[in-house]
Every structure is written in C-alpha cells, then in structure tokens.
Amino acid sequence: MEIDEANRADGEGREPEDEEPWWHPQWVPWAQSDGDAQIIDMRPGPDQGRLGMAYHDDCGVFEGGWPSLSAYLTEVAEVLEKGGAVGGTWVPYLTCDGELWWSLKDETELNGEPLTPAPAPAAAS
C-alpha cells in the first residue's frame, strides 16, 4: 500500500516547491469571508506570525501579506485616520447611513448609493 505524501491529513506531506498547502494545522484563522480565511502562520521559523490567506478553493498564499498582525492593524489604523488604501487595494468608505464599508479602490457605489472615502472630513465648529 502506498501513501500519497502530497495529500497527508497530518499536514506533513510534501508540497510542490514554493507552494503552500491547502491547509496547515499551524495556521490560525482570525477572519473569514465567503469561505476564505485570513490566517496567521504559526509554523516555526523566520516567517512565524506572518499573515496570509487560505482560499477555500486554492492553496494558502502569503505573498504580499504583512509580517505580523500588529503590522496589519497599524496600517488599518493609519488608513482610517489619514485616508488611503490598506495594502494598496482596500479603501474604507462611509455609506449614506454613515456606516463603515470596505471596498476596492475604485468602487465608489454600494447598491446604487454613493460611498464617501473615510475618514470623513472633520465638521466645522
């Protein structure tokens, strides 16, 4: 009987060179949307703590991610305070009701209603 090393359930199988597995037991999911999970890589080594994505229909991806959760949250806080885009892609907007909505950089409408880039201009006193 042969064991398919590339598909072992214990996460110890061999992956093609430079390719992440579909899932690893030392990835910690911390956010999810539509079956895709944002993950923290807790495997030992110099990349421990980095952020990546585990897509429900693909392998894990760490390219273009942040080196840590704190680095990511720092960027989110700066974008919320000063404006801009997180990772050069995701922009915080305010809906017509004043709710926070994250969208791609050039998507300025939600259900036919305009989105206003956040942070909102300070009200004059």
NUKENU-258073 format. One line per 5 residues: number of its first residue (from 0); for each residue x, y, z of C-alpha. Coordinates in steps of 0.5 Angstrom, whole numbers, plus 500, padded with zeros to 3 digits. Example, Ala and Ser with C-alpha at 12.3 -4.5 7.8 and 13.67 -1.06 7.14 Angstrom:
# NUKENU-258073
0	525/491/516 | 527/498/514
END
This chain:
# NUKENU-258073
0	500/500/500 | 503/507/498 | 501/513/502 | 500/520/498 | 505/524/501
5	503/531/498 | 496/530/501 | 497/527/508 | 492/529/513 | 497/531/518
10	500/537/514 | 507/534/514 | 506/532/506 | 511/535/501 | 508/540/497
15	511/542/491 | 517/547/491 | 515/554/493 | 507/552/494 | 503/553/501
20	499/547/502 | 491/548/502 | 491/548/510 | 496/547/515 | 495/545/523
25	499/551/525 | 495/557/521 | 491/561/526 | 485/563/522 | 483/570/525
30	478/573/520 | 474/570/515 | 469/572/509 | 466/567/504 | 470/561/506
35	476/565/505 | 480/566/511 | 486/571/514 | 491/567/517 | 497/568/522
40	502/563/520 | 505/560/527 | 510/555/524 | 517/555/527 | 522/559/523
45	523/566/521 | 516/568/518 | 513/566/524 | 507/571/525 | 506/573/518
50	499/574/515 | 496/570/509 | 490/568/506 | 487/561/506 | 483/561/500
55	477/556/500 | 479/553/493 | 486/554/493 | 493/553/497 | 495/558/502
60	498/565/500 | 503/569/504 | 506/574/498 | 504/581/499 | 502/580/506
65	504/583/513 | 510/580/517 | 505/581/523 | 498/582/526 | 501/588/529
70	504/591/523 | 497/590/519 | 493/593/525 | 498/599/525 | 496/600/517
75	489/599/518 | 489/605/524 | 493/610/520 | 489/609/514 | 483/610/518
80	486/616/521 | 489/619/515 | 486/616/509 | 489/612/503 | 488/604/502
85	490/598/506 | 495/594/502 | 494/599/496 | 488/596/495 | 482/596/500
90	479/603/502 | 475/605/508 | 469/609/506 | 462/611/509 | 456/609/507
95	450/614/506 | 448/612/513 | 455/614/516 | 457/606/517 | 464/604/515
100	465/600/509 | 471/597/506 | 471/596/498 | 476/596/493 | 480/603/491
105	475/605/485 | 469/602/487 | 465/608/490 | 458/606/490 | 454/601/494
110	447/599/492 | 447/605/487 | 448/610/493 | 455/614/493 | 461/612/498
115	465/617/501 | 472/616/503 | 474/615/510 | 476/619/514 | 470/624/513
120	472/631/513 | 472/634/520 | 466/638/522 | 467/646/522 | 466/648/529
END
